[in-house]
Amino acid sequence: MITSDREPRKAHSSARQTSDGARMSAAAAIRSAMEQLSELLGRAPESVSSLKPTDQGWEADVEVLELERIPETTSVMASYQVVLDQEGQLVSYKRGRRYTRSQVDRPDRR
């Protein structure tokens, strides 16, 4: 189950590795990315906005609450780019953009 309780979750190894060494499922990759990032940041990720398989494993964009404010629409969010290997182990992560929760992506204006 992927929900935000705003408390870091302890990573558990049951979803990390497949028994035959094959690529893990997308759902298991999402769980793994969220659990490991939560452990590193000390904050529970709220959602995964993208996930794609790569030759080396998986790449995901994970949305994290960085600064909670009132009203909630002014809270600061961050998008983290996460790279996992085929077994679901976190290889790297990088914070991308920061934005307010109420911000909506807009197409480029020309």
C-alpha positions, -999 to 999 in steps of 0.1 A, spaced: 0 0 0 14 34 -10 0 62 12 14 92 29 13 91 66 41 117 67 62 93 89 92 76 74 86 39 69 113 13 76 124 -5 44 117 -42 43 134 -65 19 104 -86 7 98 -64 -24 134 -58 -32 146 -88 -51 130 -114 -74 138 -150 -68 152 -156 -103 172 -124 -107 147 -109 -132 136 -73 -132 113 -65 -104 77 -55 -112 67 -18 -115 47 -19 -83 76 -34 -64 99 -8 -79 76 20 -67 74 6 -32 112 2 -31 119 37 -43 95 53 -18 108 32 11 144 39 5 140 76 -2 119 79 30 147 63 50 173 87 35 153 119 37 135 112 70 102 122 53 76 100 37 71 105 0 36 114 -11 35 99 -46 53 87 -76 47 109 -106 66 88 -131 83 55 -134 102 40 -164 123 9 -169 158 13 -181 185 -12 -191 200 -9 -156 168 -10 -136 142 18 -130 140 56 -129 113 73 -109 101 108 -100 90 109 -64 70 138 -48 80 147 -12 65 172 12 95 195 21 78 221 42 43 219 56 24 251 58 -11 263 65 -31 264 44 -19 231 28 -20 247 -7 11 268 3 32 238 15 65 233 -4 69 201 -24 99 187 -41 103 162 -70 132 137 -66 147 118 -95 154 83 -82 175 56 -99 171 19 -89 190 -11 -101 172 -42 -114 169 -56 -78 153 -24 -66 183 -10 -47 186 28 -48 216 38 -68 212 75 -68 187 103 -61 186 140 -69 162 167 -58 147 184 -89 123 212 -88 106 226 -57 71 240 -59 40 249 -39 14 222 -36 -11 244 -54 12 250 -84 0 235 -117 24 227 -145 17 248 -175 27 243 -211 56 265 -224 43 298 -237 58 310 -270 
